[in-house]
Amino acid sequence: MAAEEAVAAVLVGLAVCTLAAAAGSVRWREEGCGVRGEVTYDHRALVLNGTRRMLFSGEIHYPRSTPEMWPKLIAKAKEGGLDVIQTYVFWNVHEPVQGQYNFEGRYDLVKFIKEIQAQGLHVSLRIGPFIEAEWKYGGFPFWLHDVPNITFRSDNKPFKQHMQRFVTDIVNMMKLEGLYYPQGGPIITSQIENEYQMVEPAFGISGQRYVRWAAAMAVNLQTGVPWTMCKQNDAPDPVINTCNGLICGETFVGPNSANKPALWTENWTSRYLIYGNDTTLRSPEDMAFAVALFIARKNGSYVSYYMYHGGTNFGRFASSYVTTNYYDGAPLDEYGLIWQPTWGHLRELHAAVKQSSEPLLFGTYSNFSLGQEQEAHVFETESQCVAFLVNFDRHQISKIVFRNTSLQLAPKSISILSDCKRVVFETAKVNAQHGSRTAEEVQSFNDINTWKAFKEPIPQDVNKSMYTGNQLFEHLSTTKDETDYLWHIVSYEYTPSDDGQLVLLNVESRAHILHAFVNNEYVGAVHGSHERGTIILNTHISLKEGSNTISLLSVMVGSPDSGAHMERRIFGIRKVRIQQGQQPEHLLNDELWGYQVGLFGERNHIYTQEGSCSVEWTAINNLTYHPLTWYKTTFPTPAGNDPVTLNLNGMGKGEVWINGESIGRYWVSFKAPSGNPSQSLYHIPRQFLKPQDNILVLFEEMGGNPQQITVNTVSVTRVCSNVDELSAPSLQSEEKEPAVDLWCQEGKHISSIEFASYGNPMGDCSSFGVGNCHAGSSESVIKQACVGKSGCSIPVTPAKFGGDPCPGIQKSLLVVASCR
């Protein structure tokens, strides 16, 4: 339904929802239209239907997966102990053309929210509409850039008009669908703006006025649920200021009003990956420590993981230099597989916290020192108690005494004590199983006869260009961010010198990549990085006497997503010079330039079945692997249900389409410090595939070899767990003893046991061996309990293994199993 229709329907069909202030709390009340109780908050927590709630949330972005993936992603999040799914609203996918809305397919926001509701979870809707999110132009549609006299994110009339219109349309759409909590829907909070405090100083007084306006505008929309502003310490009442970051238990200044709760809207689960960097994963121990510390120190009652599932930046939606995979090391990986042990360790944490919700939400709080780097945080009611015992020492085990009980705290750890007596969770002790993800090759493309090629034409004629001008055009203003590519064409008259001196071409650019051609011959390329804003091409060229054509291809690898005054940012070629020997340089900036927006292949959609018929594809040979070449082949859909990827290790840089759907940019030739590509596997959602004859099309910029491409399926093929006899029993189990719990994902079964030892096995899940204490029955016991099953649980007790193999020694059970 169009947003305009939604607005009209809401005005007719919904009663007015009013905001009321109450002593010590803020209450949103639905007058005559609510089917549920109030949404309130106080100094401790969000209050749903009159009940304070301890809430764990995870960020999942609907455009970064497919509608067919949503149910499983949400179900796995729920199984992981989450109560809320949090998502941004992506303005530029919903209104790519001013006034024309799109809520279809991956952009069906209502369908996504209703699926969350169907699985019994709540929603935190981050409307923004600026979102950053490592997303193209920070979520803004590029047409906003061309609105006269606009200044983004400031007290600027044109910007505020467009922002208010879009936010209002989204809110009214949600109301029409009955999706706010008081209407019986799942949405319990909404967010306006996004980390504005980071840029607010650049706007001075205008920025302060904008914050007050944005908050008032949002509240006046009367959604019936609280509004938040993240990283905004001066968020005006009644809007809640929230924390984003890695360690909000240490960095959050706290709520800016005595009646607001401590909410953590982004707990970063890893670091988003940029081309040229190696993957950086955050350990589950560190994540759990940060969450427990926020709850203990800040009385936190809402934690959201950013991301819980990162997904895929399909098409051209990744921001500058950001890879196509997004937060692949989140609790659910890019493909939606459970990433272990992160998912399982956090699941145990959630259960431990929720087990003590009553004292955490209603108890009296106290804290005291247990040592130089140790502290206790206690929440206690008349009948219940929970303690968080913290050891900040990163290197030493700390021996402490708490309430007459001697305990050992692992380095940099928090132990949670139920009833202030029994340890139910230790952040530094990971008992959840580990999983090893593998990519199995199921098809290669090494047969040269299966490939066809089309050479991208190099524009040569200034007079046949889309645009001409006696200046260098700014890149994004010219392309409108509808393509990464902008051709610059200029003619140059050359008179040879008598001494035959070399000619030097010098180009300075603020784009990300530059390809240069002289008289249709490739003369060189240069690229930048996330940290380097200006690139310079210096290369000697050969010119013929008379008129020469210089064709420069300026390339963006994503548009910016952050910073003040994005609308003023300048990209693209800034200076072009030619120097002949010792003669004065010739500056070409003011010559007559021709401009071609995009590639010939893009404009003619040759990546689609219909469009591919509009050009003549040729057989390829080993001499074909040149820059700016299109490649095409077909392949069948792999059997089974495992996620499908393309391994592009042999390629350079470009974009890939499957049956006309772009699965994103690739850039495997830009190596990380490790010497490996930042990303070599590129996700093909099975929903993009047909049973047979899937059309694969690539545009290759640098000159890779498509014969090295393979189709792979991805799965978790190995699981492992190492649990000692002193561990707390899993809160997911009814068993009273610690146990090794193993299970295979996606319908697989335990096919074999690679290693099993009850005693004091050496190593861990990556490297292991039998120690000097080992129960000889270990392997047979585990095989009998596990092989052929989707999962198994083995108690870490001597009785299970026919007796104690070595009395007086602390024992553990280490098992490594294969899943097929």
Secondary structure by P-SEA (a helix, b strand, c coil): ccaaaaaaaaaccccbbbbbbcccbbbbbbcccccccccccccccccccccccbbbbbbbbcccccccaaaaaaaaaaaacccbbbbbbbcccccccccccccccccaaaaaaaaaaaacccccccccccccccccccccccccccccccccccccaaaaaaaaaaaaaaaaaaaaaccccccccccccccccccccccccccaaaaaaaaaaaaaaaaaccccbbbbbcccccccccbbbbcccccccccccccccccccccccccccbbbbcccccbbbbbaaaaaaaaaaaaacccccbbbbcccccccccccccccccccccccccccccccccccaaaaaaaaaaaaaaaaccccccbbbbbbbcccccbbbbbbcccbbbbbbbbccccbbbbbbcccbbbbbcccbbbbbcccccccccccccccbbbbbbbbbcccccccccbbbbccccccccccccccccccccccccccccccbbbbbbbbbbbbcccbbbbbbbbbbcccbbbbbccccccccccccccccbbbbbbbbbbcccbbbbbbbbbbccccccccccccccccccbbbbbccccccccccccbbbbbccccccccccccccccccbbbbbbcccccccbbbbbbcccccccccbbbbbccccccccccccccccbbbbcccccccccccccbbbbccccccccbbbbbbbcccccccccbbbbbbccccccccccccccccccccccccccccccccccccccccccccccccccccccccccccccaaaaaaaaaccccccccccccccccccccccccbbbbbbbbccc
